[in-house]
Amino acid sequence: MNHLVLRESAGLRYFTFFYLYVMQGIPAGFGLTAVVNYLIGQGLDSAAVASFSAAVGLPWTLQFVWGPLIDKYQESIIGQRKHWVVLTQLLAAVASLALLLVHDPAAQLRLMLLAFVVHSVFASVQDASVDAIAIAVVPEAERGRVNAFMRGGFLLGSSLGAAGLSWMLHRYGFFQAALAQSVALLAFTVLTFFIRLERTDRLVPRFGALPPGARRNADNPPVAWLFRELLRAITEPRTLRLFGIIALAYLCFGVFGWAYSYHLIQKLGWPDADVSILQGSWGSAATLCLIVAGGVLADRLGAARLQRQVLLVLGCFLVVFCGLSFWWHYRPVATLGLLIWNLADPSLSVAAMPLLMALCRPRIEGSQFTTYMALVNLCGVSGSYITGWALRVVSAPVLGLGCGVVVLGLWAVLRRQGRAVRPAKVRAVS
């Protein structure tokens, strides 16, 4: 196992961050797709299901709290920040085992919600730790491709959680689906244990004497300094503008995605299992290929240019598709729309994540990036919660059309900013 060193192998970096995001995607696909669609199919009110979805996602909005804590205590003998990853992976797997107490999800909604929320707390800390390690370990020239593998891993995990565990839920029951998820999380935790960040890192913590040349907590920065630097970094005007556009795009995508699934199940009468399987299986291979290709393009063409193109294409899709909503009752049309929309979040992430990583400053990269992720997740949680209540008064096509107009407006703002920057660069050269 001595050759499994992240710093020394690009292939190992791609593989490691891929499977770490598979691990994150499985519970997300199970809880936020398979279980949510199942509850909708059981006839629960849209607001009640939206509240469940928002509560499960709520811990992910607190990552700005975990970031400074992770950066404060980032050094360990098993690798910088690796102790956070291993510990929280183990605790998340244990929390997943609590789902085995649920036998009827609709009747035991509170118990199931509590188990998912506790799992989300530990999973969100693990995610923040993994992102901080990625920023510290991955060379800038690889970030687009590594982000593609991250999003691809999350997509594959979400597919397994949404389609695979939805199938198990309907075929064998909730207990077996929850057990399969827990076993998978424990297996990935064991795998993480054997991967080193540096060749000098130990696999097993040893208390007492440190190895030659090591300094106990020498690189752990003060908390006050962390918060000062974090506030200075995230309030820089250009950073605020760029992140605001990304966050608003995620909000729009979350609103339409949730509203469309609800519309298919409640208004068009689709079985919830069919929606979950379509979201998690068909088209996943094509989406994965698109993500990897997008990562290469982000490294070669630039993430900013790719982001503008993604917003233009998806904004146009929303306007056209929602404008033709009278065709949604044709199953092939609705299916095509669902499969295309599966590309939305991964496509935006491939372009947006390298941009946000580039904004992160050394020594606070964990705190800064997790703050961005917390706010992005807050947009997703807010989108699902707001949509659940909005669907009581407006239809999914109307919500989607409004989101499409906003996304095209964001594209126009980015395009105008790009035109303003290029002449400035020419004058500086001349």
N, C-alpha and C positions, 0 to 999 in steps of 0.2 A: 504493500500500500504506500510505500515511500514516494512513488512517482506521481501520486495524486495531489499535485500542488497547483493551485489556481494561478499564481503569478507566472508560472513557467509553461503553461499550455493554453493556447487559444481554444483548442478543441474541448478541453476540460471546462473552460469557462462557459462555452456555449452549452455544453451538456448540463452543467451544474445549475445555471440559472434557468435553463429550460425545465428541468424536473422540479426545481424549487417552486416554479410558478404552476406546474401541473398540480403540485400539492396544494397550492392556494386555490386553484380553479375547481377542484372536485367539490369541496364544501360549498363554494359559491354557486356552482351549477345545481347542486342538490337543494340547498336552502332557498336560493333566490329565483330558481326557475322551476325545478321539479315540484318542490313543496308548495310554492306560491301558486303555480298552475293547478295543482291538486286541490288547494283550498278554494280557488275560484270555481273549479269544477264541482266542488261540494256545495256551491250556492252561497258561500259567505259574501257579505256585503263588500263592495269595492273598497270602502274606507277602512274596514276591518283588515282586509288583506294588505292594503297599502300600509297600514300601521305596523303590521307584522314585518313586512319587507323593510320598512324604514328602521324599525328597532334592531333587526338583525344587522343592518348596515351601519348603525350608529357608532359602534366602537371604532370603525374605520375612519370616522371623522375626528377622532381624538389623537391621531398620529402625531400632531404637533406637540403633544405631551410626551409621547414615547421618544421622539427624536432627541431632545436635549438629554434625557435620561440615558439613552443608548450612547450618545457621544461623551457624556460625562464619565461613564464607566465602560469605555470602549476597549481597553487593553486587557488581555488575558493570556495565559500561557498556552491555551489551545488555539489562539488566533484572534486577531483584532475583530471584535464584535461577534465572533463565532459562538461564544458562550450564550449570547442572547438568542441566536438562531436555534441552537440545539435545545436549550431549556424551554423556549416557547413552543417549539414543535412538539415536544413531549407533552407539555401541558394542554396544548390544543387537541392532541390525540386523546388524552384522558377525558377532556371535556366532551369530545365526540362520543365517547362511550356512554355518557349520560343520556344520550338519545335512545339508548336501548330500553329505557324506562317508559318510553312512549309507545303505546299500542294502537291508539286511535288519534291521529294528528288533529282532526277537527274537534274532537271532544276534549283533548288534552292540550289545547292551544297554548295555554300559559306555561305549562311545563316544557313543552317543545321550544317555545320562544326563549325561555330562560337558558336552556341548554345551548341553543344556537348563539345567543348573545354572549355567554361565557366563552364559547369557542371563538367567537369573533374577536373578543378582547385579546386573547393570546395570539390568534392568527394575525391580527393587525400589528402587534409588536414584532412578530416574526417577519412580516412583510417589510416593516420599516428597517429592520436589521439587514435583511437581504439587499434592499435598495442601497443602503449606506455602503455595504461591502462592494456592491457592483460599481458604484461611483469611484471608490477608492482603488479597486483592483483592475478594472477594465480600462485599457488605453482609449484615448478619445477617438482614435481612428476606428475602433471596433464598436463604439457605442450604438450606432444604428443597428448593426447586425445583432448585437447582444440583446437590445431591446426587442428586436423582432423575435428572437428565440424566447424571450420572456413572455411576450404577448402570445406567441404561438403555444407555449406551454400552458398559459392560462386558458387559452381557447380549448386545447385538448382536454385539460382538466375539467373545464366547464362542460364540455361535450360529454365526458364520462359521467359527470355528476348529474347533468340535466337529462340526457337520453338514457344512459346505462342505469342509473339509480332510479329514474322514473319507471323504467321497464320493470326493475326489481320490485319497486314499491307497489305496482299494480299486479304483478305476477305472484310475488311471494310475501308481500307485506312490508310495513315500515321497518320492523325490527331487522330483517335481513338486509335492507338497503342501508340502514344506519351502521350495521355491523361491517358491511363491505367497505364503507367509507372509513371507519375507524381502523380496520386492518391496513388499508392503503396508507393512511397517515403514519401509522407506526412503522411500516416498512420504509417509507421515505426518511423518517427520522434516523433509522439505523444507517441508511446510506450516507446521510449528512455527516455522521460521526467520523467517517473514514476519510473525509476530504480536508486537506490542509490549505490554508491561505499562503503561508510561507513554508519553506523547507524546514526552518527551525521550530515551527509550531509542534507542540505535542498533541497526541491523540487523546491522552488521558491526563486530566489535571493532577499536578503533584504539589502538595502543600508543604510549606516549610521552606527549604533552600531553593532559590531560583537558579536556573542554568547560568553559566558564565556569560557575562556581558549584559544580562537582563536587568532591568530596573523596575521595581514594583510600582505600577500606576504612574510611571514617569511622564507618560504622554496624555494623561487624563486632564482635560482643561477645566478651569473653574466654571461653575454654573453661571455666575454673573456675566462672565466674559462671553459664554455661549449665547445667552439671551441678547446681549448687546449686539453682537455680531449678526445674530439671526434677524433682529429687527432692522438693522442697517441694510442687510442684504435684500430682504423681501419688500422693503419700502422704496427701493430705488425706482424712479419713475418708469424707466423703460421696462424693467422687470414686471412692475404692476400692470402695465398695458398688455404685455405679452401674455401674462398669466390670466388676466381677466378675459381675454378672448378665448383661451383654451378652456377655462372653467365654464364659460357660458355655452360653449359648444357641447361640452359634456352634459350640461343641464338639459339642453334641447334634445340630445340623443336619448337621455334617460327618460324624458317625458314621453316621447313617441314610442320607444320600445315597450314601455310598460303599458301604455294605452292600447297599442296594437294587439298585444297578447290578450289583454282583457276583452277587446272587441271580438277577436276570433272565437274566444270561448263562450262569452256571455251573449253576444249579439248574433253571431253566426252559427253558434251551436257546435263548434268543434270540440271533440274530446280533449281534455287537458293533456292526456298522454301523447296525443298526436302533435300538439303544439310543442311540448317539451322535447320529443324525439326530433322534430324538425329543427328546433333551435340548437339541439346538441349533436346531431349526427350528419344529416344530409348537408352537403356544402362545406363541412368542416375541413375536408382535405383541400378543397380549392381555397378556402380562407387561409389555411396554414401556408400554402404556397404563396399566396398574395402577401402575407405578412413577411415572410422571409425575403421576397423580392422587394418589398417596401423598405426593409432594413438596409438592403444593399443600396437602394436608391437614396435613402436618407444619408448614407455615408458618402455617396458619389455626387449627388445633385445638391445636397444640402437639405436639412430638415425643414427649414423655413419655406423653401419653395414647394416641397412636398406637402406641407401643411395647407398651403393655399389651394393646391390642386384637390386635396381631399375635401376641403370645405365646399369648394365649388361643385364637385360631383355629387356629394351627398345632399347639399342644399337643393340642387336641381331635382334630384330624385324625390325628395320629400314633397316639393311643390307639385311635381307632375303626378306622383303616385297618389297623393292625398286628393288632388284635383280630380282624379279618376276613381274615387272611392265607390262610385256606383257599380264598378266592375268587381269589387272585392268579394261579392257573393259567388263569383266563379272561383272554384277552389284552385285551379292552376295559377290564376293571377295572384290570389292571396298567398299561395305557397311561394311563388317567385319573389313577392315582396318581402316575405319573412326571411328567405334565404339571402337576398341582397342585403337586408338590414343587418344580418349577422356580421357583415363586413364593416359596419360603421365604426363601432368602438375600437376594434383592433386596428383599423386603418388610421384613425385619428391618433391612437396611442403610439404607433410606430413613428409618426412624425413629431408628436408633441413631447414624448419622453426625452429624446436626445436634446431638445431645446431646453427643457427644464433642467436636465443634468448639467448642461453647459453653464447655466446660471449659478450653480452651486459652488460655494467657496470652500477651499481646503479647510479641514479641521471642523467645519460645521456642516459638511455635506449631508450627513445623516439627518441633522435637525432641519436643514433647509429643504431637502427633498421631501422628507416626510410631512413637513408643513404644507408643501404644494399638494401632496397626495391626500392629506386630510381634507383640504379644501375641495379638491376634485371629488373625493368620496362624498363630501357634504352636498355637492351639487347632485350626485346620483341619488342620495337618500332623499334630499328635498324634492327632486323630480318625481320619485315614486310616490312620496307622501302627497304632494300637491296634486298629482294626476289622479290619485284615488278619490279625492274630493271633487276635483274638477269634472270628472266623468259623470257626476250626478247632474251637471247642468249643461255640459257641452259634449259633443261626440269626439271620438278618436280622430276622424278625418280633419275636423276643425283644429284640434290641438296640433296635429302633424303639419297642417298647412302653416300655422303660425310659427312653428319651430323651423320649417324650411325657410320662411322669410327672414327670420333672425339669423340663421346660419349663412345665408347669402349676404346679409348685411355685414357679418363678421368677415367674410371673404373680401368684400369691397374695402373694408377698413385696412386689412392686411395688404391688399394690392396697392392701395394709395400710399401706405407707409413704405412699401418696397420701392415705389417710384420716387418717393422723396429721398430715400437713402442713396440710391444709385448716383444721381447728379452730384450729391455732396461728396461722394468718394471720388468722382472724376475731378472736381475742382481741387480736392486735396492733393491729388497726384500732379496736376498741372502746376 
